[in-house]
Amino acid sequence: MKTEIINGDALTILRSMADESVDCIITSPPYWQKRDYGVEGQIGLEPSFRDYLGKLLAVFQECKRVLKESGSMWINIADSYSGYKNGITDRKMAYIPQADIRKRADEVAERSLMGTPARLEIALIDSGLILRNRIVWHKDNVMPSSCPRRFTIDYEDVFWFVKTQDYYFVQQKEPFQAKDEASIKAYLGGNKIRNSQGIIGGNEIRKSQTYIPKDGGMRNVRTTWTINPSGITEAHYATFPEELPRRMIQATCPKDGIVMDPFAGSGTTGIVAKQEGRDFIGIELNTEYATMAERRISKAFQQMGMEL
C-alpha cells in the first residue's frame, strides 16, 4: 500500500496529475466564511460566495479529469447564513478577523441560508457529472444553537457523483429494525415474511409477533447517515468521523484502488483508506496540517504493524 501527502495548492497539484488516475475522491472543502486556516491562498474567505463557488468548481473540474471512468467523488459541504458576524464563529473554531467577515450578498436576504451546497450541486450536474445520491449526514450530538428564532441544524450535505453509468459499486447493507405493523408492511410490500412460527402472508401481520425478513434482517443502506462527529487531540477542528469515509470507500473504491482527498486536513480519510487496504493521495495547503496528516497516518500504520 502506498500513501502520499502533498503540501501545496489543490488546483495546482491536480493540474499536474494524470487523467483517470484515481478511483475515489472523498473530500470536505473549507466552508465559506467559517474558519481562517492561517495560510495564504486558502479557499473559504472570499468576499463573495460566488467567488468561493468559482474556486471550488475549478478544483472539482480537475478532480473530474483525474477520476477514472469507473470512479466516484464524494463531497461534504455545509451552508452559511447571509449577514455579518464578528469574532469567533463557535467554540474551537479559528478566529476570523472582523475585516474578513462579509457573509452578505446583495441577492441573498440577511439571515437567509446562502444555498451554497445546492448551488455547487447544480453546477456540478451541469458540468456533466452524475449525481447518484444526496446523503444527509445527521449528527445526534450537534452543538446546540444559541439562536432562538430558528431550528438547530443537525446535518450536513454529502453529494455522491460519478462520471459514467459504468461506475464501481458494492451494495452496502444495514439491519432492518422496523417493529410496528405499518413499517413492516411498507418495507415488505405485502410479500411473505418469516417469523418464529414459519412463513405467513404480509396481510396477516400481528403486532405480538417478531418478524425477520428473508434476507437475514438486512436492507439496502438509506441516505440518512447518523454518524456523530469525533474530534482529535491535535489542533484541527474540522475532522471527519472515520465511519463516514469508511462507508464511502467500502462502497465505491475497489480493493486495489486509490483514494484521494484534495483538502486532506488532518488526514482522517487517509487513515481509513489505509485501514481498508487502499492507496491514498492527500493534498493539503497548510504545512502544519500536512505534517499532522502524515503523522496520524503513520501512527495508524504502526498500529496495523506496517510502515508508511
Secondary structure, DSSP 8 states (H G I E B T S, - for coil): --EEEEES-HHHHHHTS-TT-EEEEEE----TTT---S-TT-SS--SSHHHHHHHHHHHHHHHHHHEEEEEEEEEEE---BSB---S-SSTT-----GGG--B--TTS-TTSB--HHHHHHHHHHHTT-EEEEEEEEE-TT------TTS----EEEEEEEESSSS------EEE----SHHHHHHHHTT--EEETTEEE-GGG--TTS-EE-TTTSEEE--SEEE------SSS-S----THHHHHHHHHHS-TT-EEEETT-TT-HHHHHHHHTT-EEEEEES-HHHHHHHHHHHHHHHHHTT---
